[in-house]
Amino acid sequence: MNSLVAFALGLIVVFVGYRMYAGWVDRRVMQPDPKRATPATMFMDGVDFIPTSKNVLFGYQFKSIAGAAPVVGAIMAAQWGWLPAMLWLFGGVLLFGWIHDYSSALISMRNEGMTFGGLSHRLLSGRARLILLAFIYFYLLLIAGAFGAIVSGLLAKQGAAVLGLLALTLGGVLAGQMIYRWKRDIVVTSIVTVAIAVGGIIAGAYVPAGKFLGSLAGSQTLWAVATFFFCYLGAALPIWRFAQPVNYVAFYVVFLGLIGGALGAVVGHPSFTLPVFTAPVIAIGPIWPMLFVTLACGAVSGWHSLVSSSGTARQLEKETDAKPVAAGSMFAEMLLGLLALVAAAVAFRGQAEYAEMMKPGGPGAGGVFAVGMGKLLGFIGLPLALGQTFAAVLIVVLAITVMQLVLRFMRIATSELVGDVLPPLRNVHLASIVAAGLAFLLVQTGWWQYLWVLFGGANQLMASLALLLVTVWLVTQHRSIVFTAVPMIFMFITTIGALAFTAYQLLTKVMQGKVAGGA
């Protein structure tokens, strides 16, 4: 397979899926009304509910759903061969992913911006609400702990990423000020703030953190504290002040990487060196069900339903904006996953070098992505060292900008779950600090490692639960449910199979004494 052909196929999937299939379902089944008042306009509070242009919100949505998972998942899935991973990316987004994200946003908009906790109470029962909220909270805690360990570890090892992250943060805060306070033109705002972020990334390649922090630059604890302080700001500050504009600027950083990688594929059009297919069963497990939970973001992911319902649905100005923002972002994320797959497939001279990188204790998916992106960006004239630094920064940015929203949703879930019993936890700052503290504890103790193996299954179980709520809502509206019910059934059966297999594997290792206590 040639990389240019791979991207051409990806663009065809986007055209067919977004323009034709999504357009048809949007008109015939969901029937958005541009004149209907949205939660953003009805309950505008300047904190969570704030009417936002779809042009700004697309960047926020894309960066909110596109964490490190589409990169890591696609590269890990390549261990079965590039064809199974590519087919799931294309088929998943076409039949599962976009309708999951779009419908999650729309049903929340039709129900006063309710989170899935409130929706489950309204559509199912009070007990369902408590169970779902508890699941969501611990699911989010797992994401925060796991991603926190990844980000703090990368910042400790990749000092070149620090200055770029600081510049991105400053650019994001400035973007919020320029858009909402100074009322500056969105084009001018974007150019200025993105230039600041990119300038910081370039400077970071030549001024790593070690030059001004010394030995402290290698402390993972220091970067864990800094990471969760960043996330606290995203969770506690009004969404226009920090989380939304930071993610908006980060979108362009990721978009530049996506465009650069795609141009590299066009100019250099390298051929894949990884095999089409390796084996039906690898170290991760059998291709079914494990492929479908290993590669989630980019195909279908439960995390997206929380972003769409708890965040984006409270900012959309019109119901008709839901399709370009939610569905459009999902198709864009598929292209990011495809870029990661292509980078892995062309990075090395053969399967042996790729397998060596993916061995336990090796550079892993992040290292593979840096090598592959460095090669692709090299075709358009970017020096190899700068290209690999840019790829490393992308991984950090992809992870940390999602984490701030994880803590924001944990803060909301805390209020809904225990706010009546413990009123102080309704306080925005206290709930955010508690969430950050629990996640920090997971990072410092290493406990998250025992739970991470179940993350993929938990994530896809969230997707099936979201599709279940949408299906129930469609039944109450007397509309066709086939577009959500079939994906829901497939994801539920696949997820239960993956969770059962993963739990069995982990239990077997424990019984054999291969998992050291307290490690």
C-alpha positions as CSV (number, residue, x, y, z in Angstrom):
1,M,0.0,0.0,0.0
2,N,1.3,3.5,-0.9
3,S,0.7,6.2,1.7
4,L,-0.8,8.5,-0.9
5,V,-3.4,5.9,-1.7
6,A,-4.2,5.4,2.0
7,F,-5.0,9.1,2.5
8,A,-7.0,9.2,-0.7
9,L,-9.1,6.3,0.6
10,G,-9.5,8.2,3.9
11,L,-10.8,11.3,2.1
12,I,-13.3,9.2,0.1
13,V,-14.6,7.8,3.4
14,V,-15.0,11.3,4.8
15,F,-16.9,12.4,1.7
16,V,-19.3,9.4,1.6
17,G,-19.8,9.4,5.3
18,Y,-20.2,13.1,6.1
19,R,-21.8,14.4,2.9
20,M,-24.0,11.4,2.1
21,Y,-24.8,9.1,5.0
22,A,-24.6,11.6,7.8
23,G,-26.5,14.2,5.7
24,W,-29.3,11.7,5.0
25,V,-29.6,10.6,8.7
26,D,-29.5,14.2,9.8
27,R,-32.4,15.2,7.5
28,R,-34.6,12.1,7.8
29,V,-34.1,10.9,11.4
30,M,-32.6,13.6,13.7
31,Q,-34.3,16.6,12.0
32,P,-32.4,19.5,13.7
33,D,-34.3,22.8,13.9
34,P,-32.2,25.9,13.5
35,K,-34.9,28.0,15.1
36,R,-35.2,25.9,18.3
37,A,-33.6,27.6,21.4
38,T,-30.5,25.7,22.5
39,P,-29.2,25.3,26.1
40,A,-26.4,27.7,25.4
41,T,-28.8,30.5,24.6
42,M,-31.4,29.6,27.3
43,F,-29.1,29.1,30.3
44,M,-26.0,31.2,29.4
45,D,-24.0,31.5,32.6
46,G,-20.5,32.3,31.2
47,V,-19.1,29.2,32.9
48,D,-20.5,26.0,31.2
49,F,-23.3,27.4,29.0
50,I,-22.1,29.9,26.5
51,P,-23.2,30.4,22.8
52,T,-20.2,29.8,20.6
53,S,-19.6,30.0,16.9
54,K,-19.4,26.7,15.2
55,N,-16.0,27.7,13.7
56,V,-14.5,28.1,17.1
57,L,-16.4,25.1,18.5
58,F,-15.2,22.7,15.8
59,G,-11.6,23.3,16.9
60,Y,-12.6,22.8,20.6
61,Q,-14.6,19.6,19.8
62,F,-11.9,18.1,17.7
63,K,-9.1,18.8,20.2
64,S,-11.3,17.6,23.1
65,I,-12.0,14.2,21.5
66,A,-8.6,13.8,19.8
67,G,-6.3,12.9,22.7
68,A,-3.3,10.7,22.4
69,A,-5.6,7.6,22.0
70,P,-6.1,7.8,18.2
71,V,-2.3,7.9,17.8
72,V,-1.5,5.2,20.3
73,G,-4.4,3.0,19.4
74,A,-3.7,3.0,15.6
75,I,0.0,2.2,16.1
76,M,-0.8,-0.6,18.6
77,A,-3.5,-2.0,16.3
78,A,-0.9,-2.2,13.5
79,Q,0.5,-5.3,15.3
80,W,-2.3,-7.2,13.6
81,G,-1.2,-5.7,10.3
82,W,-2.1,-2.4,8.7
83,L,-5.2,-3.7,6.9
84,P,-7.3,-4.7,9.9
85,A,-6.5,-1.4,11.6
86,M,-7.4,0.6,8.5
87,L,-10.6,-1.3,7.9
88,W,-11.8,-0.6,11.5
89,L,-10.9,3.1,11.2
90,F,-12.9,3.4,8.0
91,G,-15.8,1.2,9.0
92,G,-15.9,2.4,12.6
93,V,-16.2,6.1,11.8
94,L,-18.6,5.5,8.9
95,L,-21.1,3.2,10.7
96,F,-20.5,3.9,14.4
97,G,-18.4,6.9,15.4
98,W,-20.0,9.9,13.8
99,I,-23.6,8.9,14.8
100,H,-22.4,8.3,18.3
101,D,-20.8,11.7,18.7
102,Y,-23.6,13.6,16.9
103,S,-26.5,12.0,18.6
104,S,-24.9,12.4,22.0
105,A,-24.8,16.1,21.5
106,L,-28.2,16.4,20.0
107,I,-30.2,14.5,22.7
108,S,-28.4,16.6,25.4
109,M,-29.5,19.8,23.5
110,R,-33.0,18.5,23.3
111,N,-33.0,18.0,27.1
112,E,-31.8,21.3,28.4
113,G,-28.1,20.4,28.2
114,M,-28.4,17.5,30.6
115,T,-25.4,15.2,31.2
116,F,-25.8,11.5,30.8
117,G,-26.6,11.2,34.5
118,G,-29.7,13.4,34.1
119,L,-30.6,11.8,30.8
120,S,-30.5,8.3,32.3
121,H,-32.8,9.4,35.1
122,R,-35.3,10.9,32.6
123,L,-35.2,8.1,30.1
124,L,-34.5,5.1,32.3
125,S,-34.7,5.4,36.1
126,G,-33.2,7.0,39.2
127,R,-31.1,3.8,40.0
128,A,-29.8,3.9,36.4
129,R,-28.7,7.5,37.0
130,L,-26.7,6.6,40.1
131,I,-25.1,3.5,38.5
132,L,-24.1,5.4,35.3
133,L,-22.7,8.4,37.3
134,A,-20.6,6.2,39.4
135,F,-19.3,4.4,36.3
136,I,-18.6,7.6,34.6
137,Y,-16.7,9.1,37.6
138,F,-14.4,6.1,38.0
139,Y,-14.0,5.8,34.2
140,L,-12.9,9.5,34.1
141,L,-10.6,9.0,37.1
142,L,-8.9,6.1,35.2
143,I,-8.4,8.4,32.1
144,A,-7.0,11.2,34.3
145,G,-4.6,8.9,36.1
146,A,-3.4,7.1,33.1
147,F,-3.0,10.1,30.9
148,G,-1.4,12.0,33.8
149,A,1.3,9.3,34.1
150,I,1.9,9.5,30.3
151,V,2.1,13.3,30.2
152,S,4.3,13.7,33.3
153,G,6.6,10.9,32.0
154,L,6.9,12.4,28.6
155,L,7.7,15.9,30.0
156,A,10.3,14.5,32.2
157,K,12.0,12.7,29.3
158,Q,11.2,15.2,26.5
159,G,12.3,18.5,27.8
160,A,11.9,20.0,24.4
161,A,8.1,19.7,24.8
162,V,7.9,22.0,27.8
163,L,8.4,25.4,26.2
164,G,5.9,24.5,23.4
165,L,3.3,23.5,26.0
166,L,3.8,26.8,27.9
167,A,3.5,28.8,24.7
168,L,0.3,26.9,23.7
169,T,-1.2,27.7,27.1
170,L,-0.4,31.4,26.8
171,G,-1.7,31.5,23.3
172,G,-4.9,29.8,24.4
173,V,-5.5,32.3,27.3
174,L,-4.8,35.2,24.9
175,A,-7.3,33.7,22.4
176,G,-10.1,33.6,25.0
177,Q,-9.3,37.3,25.9
178,M,-9.2,38.4,22.2
179,I,-12.4,36.6,21.2
180,Y,-14.7,37.2,24.2
181,R,-13.4,40.4,25.8
182,W,-11.7,42.4,23.1
183,K,-14.0,41.2,20.4
184,R,-11.2,40.7,17.9
185,D,-11.6,39.1,14.5
186,I,-11.4,35.3,14.7
187,V,-8.9,35.2,11.8
188,V,-6.5,37.7,13.3
189,T,-6.9,35.9,16.7
190,S,-6.1,32.5,15.2
191,I,-3.0,33.8,13.4
192,V,-1.5,35.5,16.4
193,T,-2.2,32.8,19.0
194,V,-1.2,29.9,16.7
195,A,2.0,31.7,15.8
196,I,2.8,32.0,19.5
197,A,2.2,28.3,20.0
198,V,4.2,27.2,17.0
199,G,7.0,29.6,17.9
200,G,7.2,28.0,21.3
201,I,7.4,24.5,19.8
202,I,10.3,25.5,17.5
203,A,12.1,27.3,20.4
204,G,11.6,24.2,22.6
205,A,13.6,22.1,20.2
206,Y,16.7,24.3,20.9
207,V,15.9,25.3,24.5
208,P,14.8,22.2,26.4
209,A,13.6,22.4,30.0
210,G,16.9,21.2,31.4
211,K,18.6,24.5,30.4
212,F,16.6,26.5,32.9
213,L,15.4,23.9,35.4
214,G,18.6,21.8,35.7
215,S,18.1,18.4,37.3
216,L,14.5,19.2,38.3
217,A,13.5,18.9,34.6
218,G,13.8,15.1,34.9
219,S,11.4,14.9,37.9
220,Q,8.2,13.1,37.0
221,T,6.6,14.3,40.3
222,L,7.2,17.9,39.4
223,W,5.6,17.5,36.0
224,A,2.7,15.6,37.5
225,V,2.0,18.6,39.8
226,A,2.3,21.0,36.9
227,T,0.0,18.8,34.7
228,F,-2.8,18.6,37.3
229,F,-2.5,22.3,38.0
230,F,-3.0,22.9,34.3
231,C,-6.0,20.6,34.4
232,Y,-7.4,22.3,37.5
233,L,-7.4,25.6,35.6
234,G,-9.3,23.9,32.8
235,A,-11.8,22.5,35.2
236,A,-12.4,25.4,37.5
237,L,-12.2,28.5,35.3
238,P,-15.1,29.6,33.0
239,I,-14.9,27.5,29.9
240,W,-14.3,30.6,27.6
241,R,-11.3,31.6,29.8
242,F,-9.2,28.5,29.6
243,A,-10.4,25.1,28.4
244,Q,-12.2,26.2,25.2
245,P,-9.6,28.6,23.8
246,V,-6.6,26.4,24.8
247,N,-8.2,23.5,22.9
248,Y,-9.0,25.8,20.0
249,V,-5.4,26.8,19.6
250,A,-4.2,23.2,20.2
251,F,-6.5,22.2,17.3
252,Y,-4.4,24.2,14.9
253,V,-1.2,22.8,16.2
254,V,-2.5,19.2,15.7
255,F,-4.0,20.3,12.3
256,L,-0.6,21.6,11.1
257,G,0.9,18.2,12.0
258,L,-2.0,16.4,10.2
259,I,-1.5,18.6,7.1
260,G,2.3,18.3,7.2
261,G,2.1,14.5,7.5
262,A,-0.4,14.3,4.6
263,L,1.8,16.6,2.4
264,G,4.8,14.4,3.2
265,A,2.8,11.4,2.1
266,V,1.9,13.2,-1.2
267,V,5.4,14.5,-1.9
268,G,7.4,11.4,-0.8
269,H,4.5,8.9,-1.2
270,P,6.5,6.2,0.7
271,S,5.2,2.6,0.6
272,F,4.2,0.7,3.6
273,T,6.8,-1.6,5.1
274,L,4.6,-3.3,7.7
275,P,2.8,-6.5,6.6
276,V,-0.8,-6.4,5.5
277,F,-1.8,-8.9,8.1
278,T,0.3,-10.7,10.7
279,A,-1.8,-13.2,12.7
280,P,-5.4,-13.5,14.1
281,V,-4.0,-13.8,17.7
282,I,-1.0,-11.7,18.9
283,A,0.3,-10.7,22.4
284,I,-2.6,-8.3,22.9
285,G,-5.1,-11.0,22.2
286,P,-7.4,-12.2,19.3
287,I,-8.3,-9.8,16.6
288,W,-11.9,-10.0,17.9
289,P,-12.7,-8.5,20.3
290,M,-9.4,-6.9,21.2
291,L,-8.8,-4.9,18.0
292,F,-12.1,-3.0,18.5
293,V,-11.1,-1.8,22.0
294,T,-7.4,-1.3,21.3
295,L,-8.2,1.1,18.4
296,A,-11.1,3.2,19.8
297,C,-10.6,6.9,19.1
298,G,-10.8,7.4,15.4
299,A,-13.4,4.7,15.0
300,V,-15.8,5.0,17.9
301,S,-15.1,6.1,21.5
302,G,-17.2,6.5,24.6
303,W,-15.2,9.5,25.7
304,H,-16.6,11.4,22.8
305,S,-20.2,11.1,24.2
306,L,-19.2,12.8,27.4
307,V,-17.5,15.7,25.5
308,S,-20.5,16.0,23.2
309,S,-23.1,16.0,25.9
310,S,-21.5,17.6,29.0
311,G,-19.5,20.2,27.0
312,T,-20.3,20.8,23.4
313,A,-24.1,20.6,23.7
314,R,-23.9,23.5,26.2
315,Q,-22.1,25.8,23.7
316,L,-23.8,25.1,20.4
317,E,-25.7,28.2,19.1
318,K,-28.0,26.2,16.7
319,E,-29.1,22.6,16.5
320,T,-27.9,22.6,12.9
321,D,-24.4,23.3,14.1
322,A,-24.3,19.8,15.7
323,K,-23.5,18.0,12.5
324,P,-20.5,20.0,11.3
325,V,-19.1,20.3,14.9
326,A,-19.7,16.8,16.3
327,A,-19.9,14.6,13.2
328,G,-17.3,16.6,11.4
329,S,-14.8,16.4,14.2
330,M,-15.2,12.7,14.4
331,F,-14.3,12.3,10.7
332,A,-11.3,14.6,11.2
333,E,-10.2,12.4,14.1
334,M,-10.3,9.4,11.9
335,L,-7.8,11.1,9.6
336,L,-5.5,11.7,12.6
337,G,-5.7,8.0,13.4
338,L,-5.0,7.2,9.7
339,L,-1.9,9.6,9.9
340,A,-0.6,7.7,12.9
341,L,-1.2,4.3,11.1
342,V,0.6,5.6,8.0
343,A,3.5,7.0,10.1
344,A,3.9,3.6,11.7
345,A,3.6,1.7,8.4
346,V,6.4,3.7,6.7
347,A,8.7,4.5,9.6
348,F,10.9,1.4,9.5
349,R,12.6,-1.0,7.0
350,G,10.4,-3.8,8.1
351,Q,8.3,-5.5,10.8
352,A,11.3,-6.4,12.9
353,E,12.3,-2.8,13.6
354,Y,8.7,-1.9,14.4
355,A,8.3,-4.9,16.8
356,E,11.6,-3.9,18.6
357,M,10.2,-0.4,19.2
358,M,6.9,-1.9,20.6
359,K,8.6,-4.3,23.0
360,P,7.9,-3.7,26.8
361,G,10.3,-1.1,28.1
362,G,10.9,0.3,24.6
363,P,9.9,3.7,23.1
364,G,6.4,2.3,22.4
365,A,3.8,4.0,20.3
366,G,5.1,7.5,21.0
367,G,8.5,6.6,19.7
368,V,7.1,5.0,16.6
369,F,5.0,8.1,15.9
370,A,8.0,10.4,16.4
371,V,10.1,8.4,13.9
372,G,7.3,8.0,11.4
373,M,6.2,11.7,11.6
374,G,9.9,12.8,11.4
375,K,10.2,10.8,8.1
376,L,7.0,12.2,6.6
377,L,7.8,15.8,7.6
378,G,11.3,15.3,6.2
379,F,9.7,15.0,2.7
380,I,8.6,18.6,2.9
381,G,11.9,19.9,4.1
382,L,11.6,19.8,7.9
383,P,14.9,18.7,9.6
384,L,14.6,15.3,11.2
385,A,15.3,16.5,14.7
386,L,12.7,19.2,14.5
387,G,10.2,16.9,13.0
388,Q,10.6,14.3,15.7
389,T,10.4,17.1,18.4
390,F,7.2,18.3,16.8
391,A,5.7,14.8,16.9
392,A,6.7,14.5,20.6
393,V,5.0,17.8,21.4
394,L,1.9,16.6,19.6
395,I,1.6,13.6,21.9
396,V,1.8,15.7,25.0
397,V,-0.6,18.3,23.6
398,L,-3.1,15.6,22.5
399,A,-3.1,14.1,26.0
400,I,-3.0,17.1,28.3
401,T,-5.7,19.1,26.6
402,V,-8.1,16.2,26.9
403,M,-7.1,15.8,30.6
404,Q,-8.4,19.3,31.5
405,L,-11.8,18.3,30.2
406,V,-11.7,15.0,32.1
407,L,-11.3,16.9,35.3
408,R,-14.0,19.3,34.3
409,F,-16.5,16.5,33.7
410,M,-15.3,14.8,37.0
411,R,-16.2,18.0,38.7
412,I,-19.7,18.0,37.2
413,A,-20.1,14.3,38.0
414,T,-19.1,14.9,41.6
415,S,-21.8,17.5,42.0
416,E,-24.4,15.3,40.5
417,L,-23.3,12.1,42.4
418,V,-22.7,13.3,45.9
419,G,-23.7,17.0,45.9
420,D,-26.9,16.4,47.8
421,V,-25.1,14.4,50.5
422,L,-22.0,16.5,50.7
423,P,-23.0,20.1,49.7
424,P,-19.4,21.5,49.9
425,L,-18.5,19.3,46.8
426,R,-20.9,21.4,44.7
427,N,-18.2,24.1,44.9
428,V,-16.4,24.2,41.6
429,H,-12.9,24.6,43.1
430,L,-13.2,22.0,45.8
431,A,-14.7,19.4,43.4
432,S,-11.9,20.1,40.9
433,I,-9.2,19.8,43.6
434,V,-10.6,16.5,44.9
435,A,-10.6,15.1,41.3
436,A,-7.1,16.3,40.7
437,G,-5.9,14.9,44.0
438,L,-7.3,11.5,43.3
439,A,-5.8,11.3,39.9
440,F,-2.4,12.5,41.2
441,L,-2.5,9.7,43.8
442,L,-3.0,7.2,41.0
443,V,0.0,8.6,39.1
444,Q,2.3,8.6,42.1
445,T,1.4,5.1,43.4
446,G,1.4,3.5,40.0
447,W,-2.0,1.8,40.8
448,W,-3.3,3.1,37.4
449,Q,-1.2,0.4,35.7
450,Y,-3.4,-2.4,37.0
451,L,-6.5,-0.6,35.8
452,W,-5.2,0.5,32.4
453,V,-5.6,-2.9,30.8
454,L,-9.3,-2.5,31.4
455,F,-9.5,1.1,30.0
456,G,-10.1,0.1,26.4
457,G,-13.1,-2.0,27.4
458,A,-14.5,0.6,29.8
459,N,-14.2,3.2,27.1
460,Q,-16.1,1.2,24.6
461,L,-18.7,0.1,27.2
462,M,-19.3,3.9,27.6
463,A,-19.9,4.1,23.9
464,S,-22.5,1.3,24.0
465,L,-24.3,2.9,27.0
466,A,-24.4,6.3,25.1
467,L,-25.9,4.6,22.0
468,L,-28.4,2.8,24.3
469,L,-29.6,6.2,25.7
470,V,-29.9,7.6,22.2
471,T,-31.8,4.6,21.1
472,V,-34.3,4.9,24.0
473,W,-34.7,8.6,23.2
474,L,-35.4,7.8,19.5
475,V,-38.1,5.3,20.6
476,T,-39.8,8.0,22.7
477,Q,-39.7,10.3,19.6
478,H,-41.2,7.5,17.4
479,R,-38.2,7.6,15.0
480,S,-36.1,4.8,13.4
481,I,-33.6,3.3,15.8
482,V,-31.7,1.0,13.4
483,F,-28.8,3.6,13.0
484,T,-28.0,3.5,16.7
485,A,-29.4,0.2,17.9
486,V,-27.3,-2.0,15.6
487,P,-24.0,-0.2,16.5
488,M,-25.0,-0.3,20.2
489,I,-25.6,-4.1,20.1
490,F,-22.3,-4.7,18.3
491,M,-20.3,-2.5,20.7
492,F,-21.9,-4.0,23.8
493,I,-21.2,-7.6,22.8
494,T,-17.7,-6.8,21.7
495,T,-16.9,-4.9,24.8
496,I,-18.1,-7.6,27.2
497,G,-16.0,-10.1,25.2
498,A,-12.9,-7.8,25.5
499,L,-13.5,-7.2,29.2
500,A,-13.9,-10.9,29.9
501,F,-10.8,-11.8,28.0
502,T,-8.7,-9.0,29.6
503,A,-9.9,-9.9,33.1
504,Y,-9.1,-13.6,32.5
505,Q,-5.6,-12.7,31.3
506,L,-4.9,-10.4,34.3
507,L,-6.3,-13.0,36.7
508,T,-4.1,-15.7,35.2
509,K,-1.0,-13.5,35.6
510,V,-1.9,-12.8,39.2
511,M,-2.4,-16.5,40.0
512,Q,0.9,-17.3,38.4
513,G,2.6,-14.6,40.5
514,K,3.7,-12.5,37.5
515,V,2.2,-9.3,38.8
516,A,4.3,-8.1,41.7
517,G,2.4,-6.7,44.6
518,G,2.7,-3.0,45.1
519,A,4.7,-2.4,41.9
